[in-house]
Amino acid sequence: MKIVIVGSSYPYRGGIAAFTDRLATEFVREGVDIEVVTFKLQYPSFLFPGKTQYSDAKAPQGFEISRKVNSVNPLNWIKVGKELRKKNPDIVVFTYWMSFFAPCFGKIARLIKKNRHTKCIGLIHNMIPHEKSILDKILPPYFVKSMDGFVALSQSVLDDVKSLDNQDKPKCFVPHPLYDHYGETMDRTVAIRHLNLDESYSYMLFFGLVRAYKGLDLLIDAFADERLRKHKVKLIVAGEFYDDPKPYLQQIGQHGLNELVIIENKYISDIDVKYYFNAADIIVQPYKSSTQSGVTQVAYHFERPVLVTDVGGLKEIIPNGKVGYVVEPQPIAIADALVDFYENVRYDVFAEGVRDEKKKYTWSSMTAALRELL
């Protein structure tokens, strides 16, 4: 079987690129002829709020990555589509996560399918972006019509796909597999020392790019709860701010939390991810909207308890009371759960629950689903 994956991949950084590369690695392990086609221009610079789009990690090994796609050049889409059509793969998987890429991916897929052999499958991280615009009503249907089938990473995303697909194409929900490529678990003290943290404190972690929908403001208000001052606990915010950090810093100052909140306003490199997760007692995801999150699957890999809010598909893989908490996206609900976690010393019980639950989320389940759709 020959499979091509089209989407974000190395040398680009971020969760989508990491997902693509890890999926390709699994296909290689299974003996599949795999090629990844990524962007030579992913986002125009004026659309990208971060410091850089590129990873500082080493390139993944074992499969070819070709930088071919220009996301804003229709002539390039025609060229790439014709090239992939001639290769005659069995499947082309398009890793889709925002409306901006719908015209590009949709045109490439239409050209590929003229060979009357290749099936195009949408691997959908988000069908409708968290931060919506008018384009989200106009562009996604063009992409959906170009696909032969879909794999969604959460039930809420699958529901979004169904709302756009009026042809009843084959589709399924397969939970996001573990991000297991960031290293192994380590002694908490080793991680804390590596990060130059105070060993006398416990730490909760907010991880990933900071955007309004991720609810860091809710977490700061929750962390200000006086009941948490009974415990020597600090909050680590590790991730590059795509929002203006000033309102968050002012909020921290207004609550008198400057000495208790550690801000790491930078993209966390792959080699450092393990230190942040192994230093933390609990990973907190106070999102205001969501579909699913790769952060949860990094937490599962490192066997860390998780708190998520009851939005989108976050709760689908978090059994409340077994591996952590599912709460309403409100500061008091978040605070109540965190107080319970520390006052009732839940870490060991939840960590054991994570060790059991994480067995479900394998990459082989994802590759099997893609092949079954074919």
C-alpha positions as CSV (number, residue, x, y, z in Angstrom):
1,M,0.0,0.0,0.0
2,K,1.2,3.5,-0.8
3,I,0.0,6.4,1.3
4,V,0.8,10.1,1.0
5,I,0.1,12.5,3.8
6,V,-0.5,16.2,2.9
7,G,-0.3,18.8,5.6
8,S,1.9,20.4,8.2
9,S,5.1,18.5,9.0
10,Y,8.8,19.1,9.7
11,P,10.4,21.6,9.5
12,Y,7.2,23.3,10.8
13,R,6.5,23.2,14.5
14,G,3.4,22.7,16.5
15,G,0.9,19.9,17.3
16,I,-0.4,19.4,13.8
17,A,3.2,18.9,12.4
18,A,4.0,16.6,15.4
19,F,0.9,14.5,14.7
20,T,1.7,14.1,11.0
21,D,5.3,13.0,11.7
22,R,4.2,10.6,14.4
23,L,1.5,9.1,12.1
24,A,4.0,8.7,9.3
25,T,6.4,6.9,11.7
26,E,3.7,4.5,12.6
27,F,3.0,3.7,9.0
28,V,6.7,3.1,8.5
29,R,6.7,0.7,11.4
30,E,3.8,-1.2,9.8
31,G,5.7,-1.5,6.5
32,V,3.6,1.0,4.5
33,D,5.2,3.0,1.6
34,I,4.7,6.4,3.1
35,E,5.5,9.9,1.8
36,V,4.8,13.3,3.5
37,V,4.1,16.4,1.4
38,T,4.3,19.6,3.4
39,F,4.3,23.3,2.8
40,K,7.0,25.4,1.3
41,L,4.8,28.3,2.5
42,Q,2.3,27.4,5.2
43,Y,1.1,30.8,6.5
44,P,2.0,34.2,5.1
45,S,3.9,36.0,7.8
46,F,1.1,38.5,8.4
47,L,-1.3,35.7,9.3
48,F,1.2,34.1,11.8
49,P,1.2,35.7,15.3
50,G,4.2,33.7,16.7
51,K,7.9,34.3,16.5
52,T,8.7,31.6,14.1
53,Q,6.9,28.8,12.2
54,Y,9.9,26.5,12.3
55,S,11.0,23.8,14.6
56,D,14.5,23.6,16.1
57,A,14.2,19.8,16.6
58,K,15.9,17.2,14.4
59,A,14.1,15.9,11.3
60,P,12.2,12.7,11.8
61,Q,13.8,9.7,10.2
62,G,12.5,6.8,8.1
63,F,10.3,8.6,5.5
64,E,10.5,11.3,2.9
65,I,9.3,14.8,3.6
66,S,8.8,17.0,0.5
67,R,8.2,20.7,0.8
68,K,6.0,21.4,-2.1
69,V,2.7,23.2,-1.2
70,N,2.2,26.9,-1.3
71,S,-1.0,27.6,0.6
72,V,-1.8,30.9,-1.3
73,N,-0.8,30.1,-4.9
74,P,-3.4,28.3,-7.0
75,L,-0.9,27.6,-9.8
76,N,1.1,25.6,-7.2
77,W,-2.0,23.7,-6.2
78,I,-2.4,22.5,-9.8
79,K,1.2,21.5,-10.0
80,V,1.1,19.5,-6.8
81,G,-2.2,17.9,-7.6
82,K,-0.9,16.7,-11.0
83,E,2.3,15.4,-9.4
84,L,0.5,13.4,-6.8
85,R,-2.0,12.1,-9.3
86,K,0.8,10.6,-11.4
87,K,2.2,8.8,-8.3
88,N,-1.1,6.9,-8.1
89,P,-1.1,6.3,-4.3
90,D,-3.8,4.3,-2.7
91,I,-4.6,7.0,-0.1
92,V,-3.9,10.6,0.2
93,V,-4.5,11.8,3.8
94,F,-5.1,15.5,4.2
95,T,-4.5,16.8,7.8
96,Y,-7.0,19.6,8.1
97,W,-7.4,22.0,10.9
98,M,-8.6,25.4,9.7
99,S,-10.6,27.0,6.9
100,F,-7.7,28.8,5.4
101,F,-6.4,25.6,3.9
102,A,-9.7,24.4,2.4
103,P,-9.2,25.9,-1.1
104,C,-5.7,24.6,-1.3
105,F,-6.4,21.1,-0.1
106,G,-9.7,20.9,-2.0
107,K,-8.1,21.7,-5.3
108,I,-5.2,19.4,-4.9
109,A,-7.6,16.5,-4.0
110,R,-9.8,17.1,-7.0
111,L,-6.9,16.9,-9.3
112,I,-5.5,13.7,-7.6
113,K,-8.8,11.9,-8.0
114,K,-8.8,12.2,-11.7
115,N,-6.6,9.1,-11.8
116,R,-9.7,7.1,-10.7
117,H,-7.7,5.1,-8.2
118,T,-6.6,7.3,-5.3
119,K,-9.0,7.9,-2.4
120,C,-8.6,11.2,-0.5
121,I,-9.3,11.1,3.3
122,G,-9.7,14.1,5.5
123,L,-8.0,13.6,8.9
124,I,-9.8,16.3,10.8
125,H,-8.3,18.0,13.8
126,N,-10.8,20.9,13.7
127,M,-13.5,21.3,11.1
128,I,-14.5,24.7,12.4
129,P,-11.8,26.8,14.0
130,H,-12.0,27.9,17.7
131,E,-11.8,31.5,16.7
132,K,-14.5,31.7,14.0
133,S,-14.8,34.1,11.0
134,I,-17.1,34.5,8.0
135,L,-14.7,32.2,6.0
136,D,-15.7,29.3,8.1
137,K,-19.1,29.3,6.5
138,I,-17.8,29.7,2.9
139,L,-14.6,27.6,2.6
140,P,-15.0,24.2,4.5
141,P,-17.7,22.8,2.2
142,Y,-15.3,23.0,-0.7
143,F,-12.8,20.8,1.1
144,V,-15.5,18.4,2.4
145,K,-16.9,17.8,-1.1
146,S,-13.4,16.9,-2.3
147,M,-12.9,14.1,0.2
148,D,-13.9,10.4,-0.1
149,G,-14.0,9.9,3.7
150,F,-13.1,11.3,7.0
151,V,-11.4,10.5,10.3
152,A,-12.2,12.9,13.1
153,L,-10.2,13.2,16.3
154,S,-13.3,13.8,18.5
155,Q,-17.0,13.2,18.4
156,S,-17.7,16.9,18.4
157,V,-15.5,17.3,15.3
158,L,-17.2,14.3,13.7
159,D,-20.6,16.1,14.3
160,D,-19.2,19.2,12.5
161,V,-18.1,17.1,9.5
162,K,-21.6,15.5,9.4
163,S,-23.2,18.9,9.3
164,L,-21.2,19.8,6.1
165,D,-21.3,16.4,4.3
166,N,-24.6,15.9,2.5
167,Q,-23.4,12.8,0.7
168,D,-23.1,10.5,3.7
169,K,-19.5,9.6,2.9
170,P,-17.7,7.1,5.2
171,K,-16.5,8.7,8.4
172,C,-15.4,7.7,11.9
173,F,-14.2,9.1,15.2
174,V,-10.8,7.9,16.4
175,P,-9.4,9.6,19.5
176,H,-6.2,11.5,19.3
177,P,-3.3,8.9,20.0
178,L,-0.6,9.5,22.6
179,Y,2.1,12.0,21.9
180,D,4.8,9.6,23.0
181,H,7.8,11.0,21.2
182,Y,8.8,13.7,23.8
183,G,10.9,11.3,26.0
184,E,10.1,9.2,29.0
185,T,8.9,9.9,32.5
186,M,11.5,10.9,35.0
187,D,11.9,11.6,38.7
188,R,10.0,14.8,39.6
189,T,13.0,16.2,41.4
190,V,15.2,15.9,38.3
191,A,12.7,17.8,36.2
192,I,12.3,20.6,38.8
193,R,16.1,21.0,39.1
194,H,16.5,21.2,35.4
195,L,13.9,24.0,35.2
196,N,15.6,25.8,38.2
197,L,12.4,25.6,40.2
198,D,12.0,25.6,44.0
199,E,11.7,21.9,45.2
200,S,9.7,22.9,48.2
201,Y,6.7,23.8,46.0
202,S,4.2,21.7,44.1
203,Y,3.4,22.8,40.5
204,M,0.4,22.8,38.2
205,L,0.9,23.3,34.5
206,F,-0.9,25.3,31.8
207,F,0.9,24.2,28.6
208,G,0.8,25.4,25.0
209,L,0.2,28.5,22.9
210,V,-1.8,31.1,24.8
211,R,-4.9,32.2,23.0
212,A,-8.2,33.6,24.3
213,Y,-10.2,30.4,23.9
214,K,-7.8,28.5,26.1
215,G,-9.1,30.2,29.2
216,L,-5.9,31.2,31.0
217,D,-7.8,34.1,32.5
218,L,-10.2,31.6,34.1
219,L,-7.3,29.7,35.5
220,I,-5.7,32.8,37.0
221,D,-8.9,33.7,38.7
222,A,-9.2,30.1,40.0
223,F,-5.6,30.0,41.2
224,A,-6.3,33.2,43.3
225,D,-8.7,31.2,45.5
226,E,-7.5,31.7,49.1
227,R,-8.0,28.0,49.8
228,L,-5.1,27.2,47.6
229,R,-2.8,29.3,49.7
230,K,-2.9,26.6,52.3
231,H,-0.8,24.5,50.0
232,K,2.7,25.4,48.7
233,V,1.7,25.4,45.0
234,K,2.7,27.5,42.0
235,L,1.3,27.7,38.5
236,I,3.6,27.3,35.5
237,V,2.3,28.9,32.2
238,A,4.6,27.4,29.5
239,G,3.9,28.5,26.0
240,E,4.2,31.4,23.5
241,F,1.5,34.1,23.9
242,Y,-0.4,34.6,20.7
243,D,-2.5,37.1,22.6
244,D,-1.2,40.3,24.2
245,P,0.3,39.1,27.5
246,K,-0.4,42.4,29.3
247,P,-4.0,41.7,30.4
248,Y,-2.9,38.4,31.9
249,L,0.1,39.9,33.7
250,Q,-2.2,42.7,35.1
251,Q,-4.6,40.1,36.3
252,I,-1.8,38.2,38.0
253,G,-0.7,41.4,39.7
254,Q,-4.2,42.4,40.8
255,H,-4.5,39.0,42.6
256,G,-1.1,39.4,44.2
257,L,0.2,36.2,42.5
258,N,3.4,37.5,41.0
259,E,5.6,35.2,43.1
260,L,3.3,32.2,42.5
261,V,2.8,32.3,38.7
262,I,5.8,31.4,36.5
263,I,5.5,32.7,32.9
264,E,7.5,31.0,30.2
265,N,6.5,33.1,27.2
266,K,8.2,31.0,24.5
267,Y,7.6,28.0,22.3
268,I,8.6,25.0,24.3
269,S,11.1,22.9,22.3
270,D,10.5,19.2,21.9
271,I,13.5,18.3,24.1
272,D,12.2,20.4,27.0
273,V,8.6,19.2,27.0
274,K,9.4,16.3,29.3
275,Y,10.7,18.5,32.0
276,Y,7.6,20.6,32.3
277,F,5.2,17.7,32.4
278,N,7.4,15.6,34.8
279,A,7.7,18.7,37.1
280,A,3.9,19.1,37.3
281,D,1.4,17.4,39.6
282,I,-1.6,18.2,37.4
283,I,-2.1,19.6,33.9
284,V,-4.9,22.2,33.7
285,Q,-6.8,22.9,30.5
286,P,-9.4,25.6,31.4
287,Y,-10.6,26.0,27.8
288,K,-13.6,28.1,26.9
289,S,-14.1,26.2,23.6
290,S,-12.3,23.1,22.2
291,T,-12.5,20.0,20.0
292,Q,-9.7,17.8,21.4
293,S,-6.2,18.6,22.6
294,G,-2.8,17.1,22.0
295,V,-1.8,18.5,25.4
296,T,-4.1,15.9,27.1
297,Q,-2.3,13.1,25.2
298,V,1.1,14.5,26.3
299,A,-0.1,14.4,29.9
300,Y,-1.3,10.8,29.4
301,H,2.0,9.8,28.1
302,F,3.8,11.2,31.1
303,E,1.1,9.8,33.4
304,R,0.0,13.1,34.8
305,P,-3.5,13.8,36.1
306,V,-5.6,16.3,34.0
307,L,-8.2,18.9,34.7
308,V,-10.3,19.9,31.6
309,T,-13.4,22.0,31.2
310,D,-16.7,20.5,29.9
311,V,-16.4,22.0,26.4
312,G,-16.2,20.4,22.9
313,G,-14.6,17.0,23.0
314,L,-12.2,17.4,25.9
315,K,-14.2,15.3,28.3
316,E,-14.5,12.4,25.8
317,I,-11.2,10.9,27.0
318,I,-11.2,12.1,30.6
319,P,-13.1,9.9,33.0
320,N,-14.1,12.3,35.7
321,G,-12.7,11.2,39.1
322,K,-10.5,8.5,37.6
323,V,-7.7,10.4,35.8
324,G,-8.6,13.9,37.0
325,Y,-11.5,16.3,36.7
326,V,-14.1,17.5,34.1
327,V,-15.6,20.8,35.4
328,E,-17.6,23.8,34.1
329,P,-15.5,26.6,32.5
330,Q,-15.9,28.8,35.5
331,P,-13.2,29.9,38.0
332,I,-15.0,28.6,41.0
333,A,-15.5,25.2,39.5
334,I,-11.8,25.0,38.5
335,A,-10.7,26.2,42.0
336,D,-13.0,23.6,43.7
337,A,-11.3,20.8,41.8
338,L,-7.8,22.0,42.4
339,V,-8.5,22.4,46.1
340,D,-9.9,18.9,46.2
341,F,-6.8,17.6,44.3
342,Y,-4.3,19.0,46.9
343,E,-6.4,18.7,50.1
344,N,-7.3,15.1,49.4
345,V,-3.9,14.1,47.9
346,R,-5.4,12.7,44.7
347,Y,-2.2,12.5,42.7
348,D,-1.3,8.8,43.2
349,V,-4.9,7.6,42.6
350,F,-5.3,9.7,39.4
351,A,-1.8,8.8,38.1
352,E,-2.8,5.1,38.4
353,G,-6.0,5.8,36.5
354,V,-4.0,7.5,33.7
355,R,-1.7,4.5,33.5
356,D,-4.8,2.3,32.8
357,E,-6.6,4.8,30.6
358,K,-3.7,5.6,28.3
359,K,-3.6,2.0,26.9
360,K,-6.6,2.9,24.7
361,Y,-4.8,5.6,22.6
362,T,-2.5,3.9,20.2
363,W,-1.2,5.0,16.8
364,S,-2.1,1.6,15.4
365,S,-5.8,2.4,16.0
366,M,-5.4,5.5,13.8
367,T,-3.6,3.7,11.0
368,A,-6.1,0.9,11.1
369,A,-9.0,3.3,10.8
370,L,-7.5,5.0,7.7
371,R,-7.0,1.7,6.0
372,E,-10.5,0.5,6.9
373,L,-12.0,3.6,5.3
374,L,-10.2,2.6,2.0
